[in-house]
Amino acid sequence: MPKQRVRLLSLMLVLGATCLLPANVSAQSGQSLFGDVRVTADNNTVVPKEVTLILRLVPDGEVGRQTVSSRGRYRFNNLKAGEYEILIEVDGKEIGRLQTIMIRNQMSNSPYGHQYDLDFRWRPGSSSPAAGGVVAAGDFYERPSANRSLFQRAEEFVTKKKYDDAVELLKQVVETDNKDFQAWTALGIVYAAQEKLDDAEKAYLKSIEVHPASARAQLNLGKLRYSQKKFEAAVEPLTKAIALQPTNGDANYLLGESYLQLKKGSKAIPYLNEAANLGRPDAHLRLGWLYNAAGMKDKAALEYEEYLKKNPTYPERDKLKEYITTNKKS
């Protein structure tokens, strides 16, 4: 199965492919997120002895944190379905984020967990991204200490689901510093949680205006428009999100789905294929539906077969098995 590795060079996160590996997790205990941490550096540069990993559920806030050695392993257990991100800190200072980690209900009956390995190349004092990276500038923003305190308090309010209070603090942050794209994105997330979708879209657009390379804002804008069935409008930000994060399975899936809804199946296929390879087994279902509608039943059977390999507990698996037996070429 493809494997996801994440390399942090200075303040930049470079994303690889998605992976599912055994984690010995039961249905009762929820999902597990785990991986190896490796910190390296140039000659004569001392690496930090340890890093702190903070796991956040979007938009609820922090659900756990761990301090691990520079050659250790982290694990977060008992996680419910949802979108997560990992904040990486050294000596209390955030140096990067791994965003858009999707944990789904469909794996709840599987003995698998989600593995995301973190490779750090430590360059203290450097703020420039690595040349040739997959992601153009991670969603890291160095804000003044006063705003940093407001932002942290806003996150605490979000954790407590006090969204109105969080909004007021985030507004103060962006009023003081209009270029804080991360705060604009956070504001959009909170507005979306409040179902204030127009305000959420405006916040995401502002984040993109001040920092077009924010893959998170582009993806969130695409998700928002997709949820509103604005499929044509969703295509642009999702396309940009993929340009910034080619290995983001959710962006590929949503773009493929948007093209399907727009009746542009030929454009949908490559993105759904990529999504299937990046941890979205439901993309196989959509490809199967597409091929079946086009009369390509043998190809549909292959997609359904792949789907059942990845999700053997699918409630309608018997129907799919019957379809596969009838239509798969020997």
C-alpha positions as CSV (number, residue, x, y, z in Angstrom):
1,M,0.0,0.0,0.0
2,P,1.2,3.6,-0.7
3,K,2.9,5.2,2.3
4,Q,2.7,8.8,3.5
5,R,5.8,10.6,4.6
6,V,6.0,14.2,5.6
7,R,9.2,16.2,5.5
8,L,9.6,19.4,7.4
9,L,12.5,21.5,6.0
10,S,12.8,24.7,8.0
11,L,9.2,25.8,8.2
12,M,7.9,23.9,5.3
13,L,5.8,20.7,5.2
14,V,6.2,18.5,2.1
15,L,3.4,15.9,1.8
16,G,3.8,12.4,0.3
17,A,1.2,9.6,-0.4
18,T,-1.3,8.3,2.1
19,C,-0.9,5.0,4.0
20,L,-2.8,2.7,6.3
21,L,-0.8,0.3,8.4
22,P,-1.8,-2.1,11.3
23,A,-2.4,-0.4,14.6
24,N,-4.2,-3.1,16.6
25,V,-7.2,-0.8,17.1
26,S,-10.6,-2.2,18.0
27,A,-13.9,-0.8,16.9
28,Q,-14.6,0.2,20.5
29,S,-11.4,2.2,21.0
30,G,-11.8,4.3,17.8
31,Q,-9.1,5.1,15.3
32,S,-5.4,5.5,15.9
33,L,-3.0,8.0,14.4
34,F,0.7,7.2,14.7
35,G,4.1,7.5,13.1
36,D,7.9,7.8,13.4
37,V,9.6,11.1,14.1
38,R,13.1,11.7,12.7
39,V,15.0,15.0,13.2
40,T,18.2,15.5,11.2
41,A,20.4,18.5,10.5
42,D,23.4,19.7,8.6
43,N,26.9,19.1,9.9
44,N,27.7,20.8,13.2
45,T,24.1,21.7,13.8
46,V,22.6,20.4,17.0
47,V,19.1,19.1,16.6
48,P,16.4,19.6,19.3
49,K,16.3,16.7,21.7
50,E,12.5,16.5,21.5
51,V,9.5,18.0,19.8
52,T,5.9,18.5,21.0
53,L,3.1,17.3,18.7
54,I,-0.3,18.8,19.3
55,L,-3.3,17.1,17.7
56,R,-6.3,19.2,16.9
57,L,-9.7,18.2,15.6
58,V,-11.0,20.8,13.2
59,P,-12.8,23.0,14.2
60,D,-13.1,21.8,17.9
61,G,-9.5,22.3,18.9
62,E,-6.9,20.3,20.8
63,V,-7.6,16.7,21.6
64,G,-4.1,15.6,22.7
65,R,-0.4,16.4,22.8
66,Q,2.8,14.4,23.1
67,T,6.4,15.2,23.6
68,V,8.7,12.8,21.7
69,S,12.4,12.4,21.2
70,S,14.1,13.4,17.9
71,R,14.1,9.7,17.0
72,G,10.9,8.5,18.6
73,R,7.4,7.5,17.7
74,Y,4.1,9.2,18.5
75,R,0.6,7.7,18.8
76,F,-2.8,9.2,19.4
77,N,-5.6,6.6,20.1
78,N,-9.4,6.7,20.5
79,L,-10.0,9.2,17.7
80,K,-13.4,9.8,16.3
81,A,-14.0,10.4,12.6
82,G,-13.2,13.9,11.5
83,E,-10.5,16.2,10.1
84,Y,-7.4,16.6,12.1
85,E,-4.1,18.5,12.0
86,I,-0.8,18.2,13.9
87,L,1.0,21.3,15.2
88,I,4.7,20.8,15.7
89,E,6.4,22.9,18.4
90,V,10.0,23.2,19.6
91,D,10.6,25.0,22.9
92,G,7.0,26.3,22.9
93,K,7.2,27.8,19.4
94,E,5.2,26.5,16.5
95,I,7.4,25.5,13.6
96,G,4.9,23.9,11.3
97,R,1.6,22.1,10.7
98,L,0.5,18.9,9.1
99,Q,-3.0,19.6,8.0
100,T,-6.0,17.8,6.5
101,I,-5.6,14.4,8.1
102,M,-9.0,12.6,7.5
103,I,-10.2,9.9,9.8
104,R,-13.4,8.2,8.6
105,N,-16.1,6.1,10.1
106,Q,-15.8,3.5,7.4
107,M,-12.5,2.2,9.0
108,S,-14.1,1.9,12.4
109,N,-14.4,-1.9,12.0
110,S,-10.9,-2.3,10.6
111,P,-7.8,-3.3,12.5
112,Y,-5.9,-0.5,10.7
113,G,-4.7,2.9,11.9
114,H,-3.4,5.9,10.0
115,Q,0.3,6.3,9.8
116,Y,1.9,9.7,9.1
117,D,5.7,9.7,9.5
118,L,7.4,13.0,10.2
119,D,10.9,13.7,8.9
120,F,12.4,17.0,10.2
121,R,15.5,18.6,8.7
122,W,16.4,21.1,11.3
123,R,17.7,24.5,10.2
124,P,17.4,26.9,13.1
125,G,16.9,30.5,12.1
126,S,15.9,29.7,8.5
127,S,12.5,30.7,7.2
128,S,12.9,30.0,3.5
129,P,11.2,26.9,2.0
130,A,13.1,24.2,0.3
131,A,13.5,24.4,-3.4
132,G,11.5,22.0,-5.4
133,G,9.0,21.2,-2.6
134,V,5.6,19.7,-3.2
135,V,3.8,22.3,-1.1
136,A,4.6,26.0,-1.6
137,A,5.0,27.4,1.9
138,G,3.2,25.7,4.8
139,D,0.5,27.3,6.8
140,F,2.8,28.8,9.3
141,Y,2.5,32.4,10.4
142,E,4.7,34.3,12.8
143,R,2.4,36.7,14.6
144,P,3.2,39.2,17.3
145,S,3.0,38.0,20.9
146,A,-0.2,39.9,21.6
147,N,-2.0,38.4,18.7
148,R,-0.5,35.0,19.4
149,S,-2.2,35.2,22.8
150,L,-5.5,36.2,21.2
151,F,-5.2,33.3,18.7
152,Q,-4.5,30.8,21.4
153,R,-7.5,32.0,23.5
154,A,-9.7,31.8,20.4
155,E,-8.6,28.1,19.9
156,E,-9.5,27.5,23.6
157,F,-13.0,28.9,23.0
158,V,-13.4,26.7,19.9
159,T,-12.5,23.7,22.0
160,K,-15.4,24.6,24.3
161,K,-17.6,25.3,21.3
162,K,-17.9,29.0,22.3
163,Y,-17.8,30.0,18.7
164,D,-19.1,33.6,19.2
165,D,-16.3,34.3,21.6
166,A,-13.8,32.7,19.3
167,V,-15.0,34.9,16.4
168,E,-14.6,38.1,18.4
169,L,-11.0,37.2,19.3
170,L,-10.1,36.2,15.7
171,K,-11.6,39.5,14.4
172,Q,-9.3,41.3,16.8
173,V,-6.3,39.4,15.4
174,V,-7.1,40.2,11.7
175,E,-8.0,43.8,12.5
176,T,-4.5,44.2,14.0
177,D,-2.8,42.3,11.3
178,N,-4.7,42.0,8.0
179,K,-2.1,39.7,6.5
180,D,-2.6,36.9,9.1
181,F,-4.0,34.4,6.6
182,Q,-4.0,31.6,9.2
183,A,-6.3,33.6,11.4
184,W,-8.6,34.4,8.4
185,T,-8.7,30.7,7.7
186,A,-9.5,29.9,11.3
187,L,-12.3,32.5,11.2
188,G,-13.7,30.8,8.1
189,I,-13.7,27.4,9.9
190,V,-15.5,28.9,12.9
191,Y,-18.1,30.6,10.7
192,A,-18.7,27.3,8.9
193,A,-19.2,25.6,12.3
194,Q,-21.9,28.3,13.0
195,E,-23.4,27.6,9.6
196,K,-22.7,31.2,8.6
197,L,-21.6,30.1,5.2
198,D,-21.4,33.5,3.4
199,D,-19.2,34.8,6.2
200,A,-17.1,31.6,6.0
201,E,-16.5,32.1,2.3
202,K,-15.5,35.7,2.7
203,A,-13.0,34.7,5.3
204,Y,-11.5,32.0,3.1
205,L,-11.3,34.4,0.2
206,K,-9.5,37.0,2.4
207,S,-7.0,34.3,3.5
208,I,-6.4,33.5,-0.2
209,E,-6.1,37.1,-1.1
210,V,-3.3,37.8,1.4
211,H,-1.6,34.4,0.9
212,P,-2.6,32.5,-2.3
213,A,-0.3,29.7,-1.4
214,S,-2.4,28.6,1.5
215,A,-3.5,25.1,0.5
216,R,-5.7,24.9,3.6
217,A,-7.7,28.0,2.6
218,Q,-8.1,26.8,-1.0
219,L,-9.3,23.4,0.1
220,N,-11.7,24.7,2.7
221,L,-13.2,27.1,0.1
222,G,-13.6,24.3,-2.3
223,K,-15.2,22.1,0.4
224,L,-17.6,24.9,1.3
225,R,-18.7,25.5,-2.2
226,Y,-19.0,21.7,-2.9
227,S,-21.2,21.4,0.2
228,Q,-23.5,24.1,-1.2
229,K,-23.6,22.3,-4.5
230,K,-21.8,25.1,-6.2
231,F,-19.7,22.6,-8.2
232,E,-18.5,25.0,-10.9
233,A,-17.3,27.5,-8.3
234,A,-15.6,24.7,-6.4
235,V,-13.4,23.6,-9.3
236,E,-11.0,26.6,-9.1
237,P,-10.0,26.5,-5.4
238,L,-9.8,22.7,-5.5
239,T,-7.6,22.8,-8.5
240,K,-5.3,25.3,-6.8
241,A,-5.3,23.2,-3.6
242,I,-4.1,20.2,-5.6
243,A,-1.4,22.3,-7.3
244,L,-0.2,23.2,-3.8
245,Q,-0.7,19.7,-2.3
246,P,-0.8,17.1,-5.1
247,T,-1.1,14.3,-2.6
248,N,-4.1,15.6,-0.8
249,G,-6.6,12.8,-1.3
250,D,-9.6,14.9,-0.2
251,A,-8.9,17.6,-2.7
252,N,-8.5,15.1,-5.5
253,Y,-11.8,13.4,-4.4
254,L,-13.8,16.6,-4.2
255,L,-12.5,17.8,-7.5
256,G,-13.3,14.5,-9.2
257,E,-16.8,14.6,-7.6
258,S,-17.3,18.2,-8.8
259,Y,-16.5,17.2,-12.3
260,L,-18.9,14.2,-12.0
261,Q,-21.7,16.5,-10.9
262,L,-20.9,18.8,-13.8
263,K,-21.3,15.7,-16.1
264,K,-17.6,15.9,-17.1
265,G,-16.7,12.3,-16.4
266,S,-13.5,12.3,-18.5
267,K,-12.1,15.1,-16.3
268,A,-13.3,13.3,-13.1
269,I,-11.5,10.0,-13.7
270,P,-7.8,11.1,-13.1
271,Y,-8.7,12.9,-9.9
272,L,-10.8,10.0,-8.6
273,N,-8.0,7.6,-9.5
274,E,-5.6,9.7,-7.6
275,A,-7.9,10.0,-4.6
276,A,-8.3,6.2,-4.5
277,N,-4.5,5.9,-4.4
278,L,-4.3,8.5,-1.6
279,G,-6.6,6.9,1.0
280,R,-10.1,7.6,-0.4
281,P,-11.5,4.1,-1.1
282,D,-14.9,5.6,-1.8
283,A,-13.4,7.0,-5.0
284,H,-13.4,3.4,-6.3
285,L,-17.2,3.4,-5.8
286,R,-17.6,6.6,-7.7
287,L,-15.4,5.2,-10.5
288,G,-17.4,2.0,-10.6
289,W,-20.6,4.0,-10.9
290,L,-19.1,6.1,-13.7
291,Y,-17.9,3.1,-15.7
292,N,-21.2,1.3,-15.2
293,A,-23.1,4.3,-16.5
294,A,-20.8,4.4,-19.5
295,G,-21.5,0.7,-20.2
296,M,-17.9,-0.3,-19.2
297,K,-19.1,-3.0,-16.8
298,D,-15.8,-4.9,-16.7
299,K,-13.9,-1.8,-15.6
300,A,-16.7,-1.0,-13.1
301,A,-16.3,-4.5,-11.7
302,L,-12.6,-4.0,-11.1
303,E,-13.3,-0.7,-9.3
304,Y,-15.9,-2.4,-7.1
305,E,-13.5,-5.2,-6.4
306,E,-10.8,-2.8,-5.3
307,Y,-13.3,-1.0,-3.0
308,L,-14.3,-4.2,-1.2
309,K,-10.6,-5.0,-0.6
310,K,-10.2,-1.7,1.2
311,N,-13.6,-1.7,2.9
312,P,-14.7,-5.4,3.3
313,T,-17.5,-4.4,5.8
314,Y,-19.4,-2.4,3.3
315,P,-23.1,-3.0,4.1
316,E,-24.0,-3.8,0.4
317,R,-21.0,-5.9,-0.3
318,D,-23.1,-8.9,-1.4
319,K,-24.6,-6.8,-4.2
320,L,-21.2,-5.6,-5.3
321,K,-19.9,-9.2,-5.2
322,E,-22.7,-10.3,-7.4
323,Y,-22.0,-7.5,-9.9
324,I,-18.3,-8.4,-9.9
325,T,-19.0,-12.1,-10.5
326,T,-21.4,-11.2,-13.4
327,N,-19.2,-8.6,-15.1
328,K,-15.6,-9.2,-14.4
329,K,-13.7,-10.6,-17.3
330,S,-11.6,-13.7,-16.6
